[in-house]
Amino acid sequence: MISSKVNSGFILEERNDELLFAVLSKGGKVVNHSLNFTIFCLTLGLWSFAWLYLTIEATKQKKILVAIDEDGFPFEEKCLVA
């Protein structure tokens, strides 16, 4: 499960072999601001709402916790990022 997450772009931040869990993170995406500015100009400013949303969402970092529960089944949980 961890290797599939690493292959999809996550980075292993913390691993605990005693308690059987790992914390993985994935950084934000890069926004093409020149393309968004062109669309902004072509739509006479209406694209600004979508551009702002894309910029805010792209800068968010995603973290997940991968662990094994009491029954021995692996599970994944989203972590809150401050």
PyMOL commands that set and color helices and strands:
alter all, ss='L'
color gray80, all
select helices_A, chain A and resi 2-7+33-42+48-58
alter helices_A, ss='H'
color red, helices_A
select strands_A, chain A and resi 11-16+21-26+62-68+74-78
alter strands_A, ss='S'
color yellow, strands_A
deselect
rebuild
show_as cartoon
